[in-house]
């Protein structure tokens, strides 16, 4: 029997799904893999049946929550460029990146469940991140505010290093200073 094309979700179903994803990120970040799905459904303001309609297993919910965070980060590049000059957009995106990695670290126990089940939630993460970062850097180079010889992979490695050194929520001031240093190295300087 041919597979039926999936229908787009209704607006209320989309809202419920998004509330579930947000509640899941908070819960898995706070309590790890031990949190009950019933608690996540309650925190999202929906019934457990609604949770299972969207996410048939705990692993499916964890993976979707992680991928949603990745998507939000990557999509924010275009949104920031719409509102800010490229240099400011790039710097703001760096802050979002540090928040994303902090959330990923806080969800580590839950993400290990997904990996143990045989799924790699990180399969396309690097490509998506590099694409968003490339867009930001290209906009800055076109505006003449960011060097055009910058490799997005090098910037991504630098951001990851900042996160390793000062990625805790209590280390935000140090992370901001380190990101400012990284951003300063990206700026285009006219030859004297």
N, C-alpha and C positions, 0 to 999 in steps of 0.2 A: 504494500500500500504506500503511495507517495506521501512524503512528509508535507504536512500543511504549513504554509508560510506563517510565521508568528505575526500576530497582530500587534500594532503599537499599543503600549499601555495607556489607559485612560489617565487623565490629569490627576485624579485622586489616587490612583494606583502608583503613579510616578512620585507623588508627594510622600506616600507611605513608604515606598522603596527608599527614597532619599532619607527620610527620618530614621529608617532602620539602619541604613549605612552609617549615618552620623552617630546614632546611639551605639552601634557596634564598635566604631573606632574609639569612642570614649570608654566603653566597657572593657574592651580588650587591652586598651592602653593602661587603664587603671587596675584591672584585676587579672590580666593575662587570660589564658585559655580556660580558667576555672569558672568564669562567669556563666550563668545559666542563660539559655536562649529565651526562657520565659522572662527573665529580668530585662534583657535587651528589648524584647517586644513591649514590656511595660514602660520602659524608659522612652521608647519611640511613640507610645500612645496608641499601640495597635494590639490586636490579639495574636496569640501564638500561631493560629492558622494563617494569618496574613504573612507572618514571617516565613513559614514553611512554603507558602505559595511562591514567594519570591526566591527563597534560598532553601532548597530541600535538605541541605546538610550544614552542619557547623562549618565545615571546611569551605563550602560554597560561600557562606556569609563572610568568613574571614578574608577569602581571596577577593571577593567583590568589594569589601570595605577597603582593603589595601589598594586595589586598582582604582577605586574611586578617588582616593587621596592622590594617587599619581596623576590621574586625569585632571583633577582640580589644579594641581601644581602646573602641569604642562599647559593647560588651557589659560592659566593666568598670564602667561607670556603675552598673548595677543591682547588680552584685556588691559594689561598694564601699558602696552604700547599705544593703545587707543586713548589712554588718559594722560600719559606722561611722556616727556621727552625720552628718547632711547636710553640715555645714560641713567636717568632716574628709574626708568622701568627695569633696567638690568639690575640695579642695586636693590630695588624692592623685591625682585624675583629671587635674589640671593637670600633675603630674609625668609621668604616663603620656603625655599629649599631647605634651610636649616630646620624650620618647623616640620617639614615633611619627614626629614631624616629622624628627628626626635620622635615623631609619632611612630615611624617604622621601628625604631629601637624599642619603644614602649610596647609595641605589638609583637615583639620577637617570639614570645612563647606561643602565641596564637598562630603566627605564621609558620612556626615549625610543624604544627599539626597539618597544615596544607602541604608542606614539603614531604612529610612522612606519608601522606596519602598519595604521593606520586605526582603532584602538580608543582610546577615552578611558577610561582606568582611573579617572579622578577624577570621572566623571559624577555619581555620587551621594554623593560624599564629604562635601560641605558639608551636605547635608540630613541625612545620618546623624550627623555631628558635632553639628549644631545640635539634633537630637532628643535625643542623649545629654546634652548640656549643659543643655538645657531641663529635662530630668528632674531633674538635680542641683540646678539653681537653684530649681525649683519646690518640691522637698523642703526646701531650706534656708529658703525664704520661708514655707512652711507651719510649719516649726519655729520661726520667728521669729529665725533667726540670719543670714539673708541677705536683703538688701533685695529687696522685691517689684517695684521699678521697673527692674530690670536687664534689658537687652536681651541675649539669648543671643548674637546676632551681634556685639555690641560686645565681649563677653567673648572670643569666638572671635578677633576682630581683635586684642585685647590679647594673647592667648596666642600668636598668630602673630608679633606684634611682639617678644615675649620670645624666641621661637625665632630670629627673625632677628638679634636683638642678642646672644644668648647661647645659641645652640642647639648649639654644638659640645660633644662629650662632655667636653672639657677645661674647659668653662665651667660645669659643673654648679653650683658654689657661687654664682656670679653669677645663674644662672637661678633657683635656689631663692629667693634674696633678692628678685628681681624678681617672682616668683610670689607671695611673701609680701606684697609691696606691692599687687599686684593683688587678692589675697584680702582684704586689709585694706579696700580700697575697696568690696568687695562686702558687707561685714558690716553688718547692721542695727544701728543705734544708736538707742536709745530717746531721744526728745526730752527735753531737760533741763527 
